[in-house]
Amino acid sequence: MFPNTIHLPGNPTTVTRRRCCVLAVALAGSAAVATAPAAAARRTQEGGARLRREAEWLLREGGYVNVAILLRDGSERIEASAGVGDLRTGRPMPRGGALRAGSATKAFVAGVVLQLVAERRLSLTDSVDRWLPGVVAGNGNDGRRVSVHNLLRHTSGLHNYSIELGDTAADFERMRFRHMGPAELVAAALRFPPGFPPAAPDDPAPNWEYSNTNYVLAGMIVERVTGRHWAEEVRARVLRPLGLTGTHAPGDDPTLPAPYAHSYHRFPDRDEWVDTTVRNMSWADAAGELVTTHADLDRFFTALLRGRLLPPAQLALMRETVPMPPDFEQVMPGVRCGLGLMRQPLPCGGYRWGHGGDVEGSKIRVGVTEHGRRSAVIVANGTYTDDEHGLRAEVAIQRLTDRLLCPEGGARR
């Protein structure tokens, strides 16, 4: 059963709580029975108001156009938003709207790969060349030396093709409706030599570089192993079992299903916001193509970390982490990378797990505590190319994620 939804009057906040059945057989104590729901409703109102204030803080501090947050504690979910959903019409933020998952897609794909490992249909030590012979070659690139493990952990050294797609408004408009297949994406990466040799799986501090090329290749390997496109495997192995009805791979469809908030980006060659909502995401492929919702991201990452998708051995492999470079540490102190997951220490103790996603105009951040008790999903639209604005906006969203997961004040503003 999915939770029922309670809309708080006068506040763009939604709270969900699981239905419970109460059998009252005694007349005595009826006042106490009536008081408990009233107290719960009051806590709900207070929690919603606090989350609304946090959304407004992030909107101001990060310079975003709109912000939407889902916070879950146990079985209770609260949603709040701030800003304008559409700058042209002034339409308010929708509740439960569709959004682009961006690189959070990688966690779904890594989960499928590790399911195939559990089924002994492939091994993390398999070379890319075993499944895609001759695909990774030239300019010093050698698929015989790159393992599946390297792909999932970003230790392959393969060039990130998406860097070559450009960062101006003119580049965006040129690419907005263009289809790009995985072979074309990989070929774009292979025009460059690798940044470093592939790391051994047991290297505790390997060379590391984020590259979308890794996950495009992982998606190609999934198709070679199973005979089905990576998106169909994600649908069959993850979306259907978990009931994630708001998540799909759009292919060449550039639109989002209603309702949704618009995304906007400040490109270096434009002085105003550019609406980036409608676009073909085939360029992201298995590295970032999915469309999803706040609730689906919460359910997916929580189910993953609770062991509902993987046997213990494969989940343990996914959670084996290595350090990330200083530019990541600058905004995410202590962050480490696993297989399709990232781990960050919480200021109140323990860790949060998840994987964010960024496309021009929008960013999502997901944080789930160790055993899935508490989670936060934040979507912020209105992003910047320049480093100064981008850094400030990222620091703000990271601080808020910590505050939401450390409710007793363990994180500062």
Order of alpha helices (4+ residues) and beta strands (2+ residues): beta-beta-alpha-beta-beta-beta-alpha-alpha-beta-beta-alpha-alpha-alpha-alpha-alpha-beta-beta-beta-alpha-alpha-beta-alpha-beta-beta-beta-beta-beta-beta-beta-alpha
